[in-house]
Amino acid sequence: MEANKKWLSLPKDIRSQLIGNVFCSNCLDAVTITDFIIVDHPSGVLLKGKCKNCGNEVARVVEAEE
């Protein structure tokens, strides 16, 4: 629940940019993450989901500003 609060505290446009800029090791490019969950991470939050293009598992750490 805390991770979700951190995620929702970011402006909507920033969240959209982050969702659309996740590296996929299969596509070797920045892709859009789909079907993701938000979990706590020591640096902020972690988005874990799938690549929109190929379905490969992808993740992105979103660092919290202190």
C-alpha positions, 0 to 999 in steps of 0.5 A: 500500500505504501508503494502505491501512495508513493507512485500516486504522489507523482504527477500524472504526466510523470507517471505516464512518461515512466510507464512508456520508458522501460528498458526491455532486454529482449527488444533492446529498446525503451518500451511501454510496460503493461500489466504491472504491479507496484512494489516497495523498493529501498530507493522508491518503488519498483514497477514489475510487468511485461513489455508491450511489444514482446511480452518479456518481463520488464521492471523499472525502479522509480527513485523517490525524491527526498 
